[in-house]
């Protein structure tokens, strides 16, 4: 099976590795080119798609669009969905040991990467035509239109896969992170401070037509009641709160003291971040929730019911699983306008269920990600050993280092997943600009990019530090 996967992956489009190591300037240039291509593709509408169906899809999948770096109705309608979904499936299989691949070895990593590549391309095709039939309502009775629309969406998904590959090999950071940050940043600007009026194409400035502004800050200035003003400001306040909370948590870490071999007087601390698995767990659980919502929309006709719930004529789920997986933002509005008397037991259950899905799901994916990304105690102990460092007072042995790491890594993995899941759920419920999960991911992505930029800059200034910094 693994040999077949490797052969199939070899036939699929990919970006070759650079022949020499890229400088920081070259890496940033390639990243900028990919980001420009991303915005250009996001402005090319799908030929043959019904405008009314696209507008309805935007209403249904607005939250998913931000999280997955997608632009519904354009070539990049799928965003990073094929990449993330393939990662979810494989991590579940490897983490549950249904696939007995040791991703700590080079061979295991190659198998995982080949399988992810094949599955991502396959999902781009399947979900492309799934979107055409389900989300955009192109029926089997018009095979020509279905082929045209489905092929465009699938092609866009494949281009995103290639662009992500290009950023990883030639650019800086990861394409997945860049696309999420770009999409969320755009959404934050539109939600918070856009001066354009709602409706109209192109939309005019709101004060020129006396219309309702898009930006929450401008909306607040048109509200007379204190509660209404606070309600309009709440998304902006929560955006700032999530930003500050994540920056604070990113700075928290456990530092393990180490010494260099038998050399006295030289010590170094190995940092283990409190948010140990970073943003990947919440990306994966958000993508899983979004995929369930997309599947429900695809398999449920408007005005009917299915195992996913009841879909109203305007394209909104009013009950069922998909409804429960939607953030209960109406509770905040009810509290601000009516008070606690407006809250029902069903509302409370919705809050608990939604929060539990994000916290538990993010924790599970955090454990799987730790095991499959080389962040487990075995892998980190080997990294420390390879740098020539050891735990003070003990001989240089990976087993000793592993024993020390096992005091911290399992607990940090669980706490990291639970905390980012809780932050995402709370921010989603308060309607943070760009989506709670989106702003959480963007802050973590940008913080990680800042760290990588600083590290790369230090490596160029002091080449002797490269081996140690690369390992840590």
Secondary structure, DSSP 8 states (H G I E B T S, - for coil): -HHHHHHHHHHS------SS---HHHHHHHHHHHHHHHHHHTTSB-TT--HHHHHHHHHHSHHHHHHTT--TTBTTSSTTHHHHHHHHHHHHHHHTTSS---TTSHHHHHHHHHHHHHHHHHHHHHHHHHIIIIIS---TT-HHHHHHHHHHHHHHHHHHHHHHHHHHHHSSS-HHHHHHHHHHHHHHHHHHH--BBSSSSS--BHHHHT--BSSHHHHHHT--SHHHHHHHHHHHHHHHHHHHHHHHHHH-EEEEEEEETT-TT-EEEEEEESSTTTTHHHHHHHHHHHHHHHHHHHHS-TTEEETTEEE-TTS-EEESHHHHTS--THHHHHHHHT-GGG--HHHHHHHHHHHHHHHHHHHHHHHHHHHHTT-SHHHHHHHHHHTTEE-TTS-S-HHHHHHHHTTTHHHHHHHHHHHHHHHHHHHHHTT-TT-HHHHHHHHHHHHHHHHHHHHHHHHHH-GGGHHHHHH-
